[in-house]
Amino acid sequence: MELTVKMTVSKPILSREAAMIAQQMGEFESSVLIRKGDMTVNAKSLIGLISLELTKGQALTILASGPDEQEAVCRLSQLLGA
């Protein structure tokens, strides 16, 4: 499953927010990735999320594959404020 969203969270995703996102994505059995431009990272990886330097207004693509992919994509899009 793939969904492109525009991030609307007003402040950048820093370590605390990235840790919360990684933790929540870790609850899903599905593989969950975030693509920004040419860079794709595991949404369950704190370091990966921080490396994306996510800020308001950026277009991101959420990619998920597995038995709970729809729920994972929905939750991640909500966490990103999309």
C-alpha positions in Angstrom: 0.0 0.0 0.0 1.3 3.5 -0.8 0.0 6.9 0.2 1.5 10.3 -0.6 0.9 13.0 2.1 1.9 16.5 2.9 3.2 17.0 6.4 1.2 19.6 8.3 2.7 19.2 11.8 3.8 22.7 12.8 7.2 21.8 14.3 10.0 19.7 12.9 10.1 16.0 13.8 13.0 15.8 16.2 14.3 13.0 18.4 11.4 12.9 20.9 8.7 12.9 18.2 10.8 10.5 16.0 11.1 8.1 19.0 7.3 8.2 19.5 6.6 7.5 15.8 9.2 4.6 15.7 7.7 3.1 18.8 4.1 3.3 17.4 5.2 1.9 14.0 6.9 -1.0 15.8 3.5 -2.2 17.0 2.7 -3.2 13.4 3.7 -6.4 11.8 3.9 -4.8 8.4 7.0 -3.3 6.9 6.5 0.5 7.0 8.7 2.9 5.0 8.8 6.7 4.5 10.1 8.2 1.2 11.2 11.8 1.0 12.7 12.7 -2.4 15.4 10.1 -3.1 15.7 8.9 0.5 13.6 6.0 1.9 13.8 4.9 5.5 12.2 2.4 7.8 9.5 4.2 9.8 10.4 1.9 12.8 13.9 3.3 12.9 14.6 6.3 15.1 17.8 7.1 13.3 16.1 6.8 9.9 13.3 9.1 10.9 15.7 11.7 12.3 17.8 11.5 9.1 14.8 12.6 7.0 14.7 16.0 8.7 11.0 16.2 8.5 9.4 19.6 8.5 6.0 21.2 7.7 5.0 21.3 4.1 7.1 18.4 2.9 5.6 15.8 0.6 6.2 12.2 1.8 5.3 8.8 0.6 4.3 6.2 3.1 4.8 2.6 1.9 3.6 -0.4 3.8 3.5 -4.1 3.1 2.0 -6.8 5.3 -1.2 -7.9 7.1 -1.9 -4.6 8.9 -0.6 -2.3 6.2 -3.8 -0.2 6.0 -3.9 0.5 9.7 -0.1 1.3 9.7 -0.4 3.8 6.9 -3.5 5.4 8.5 -1.7 5.8 11.9 1.5 7.2 10.4 -0.3 9.7 8.3 -2.1 10.9 11.4 1.2 11.2 13.3 2.6 13.3 10.5 -0.4 15.5 10.6 -1.5 14.6 7.1 
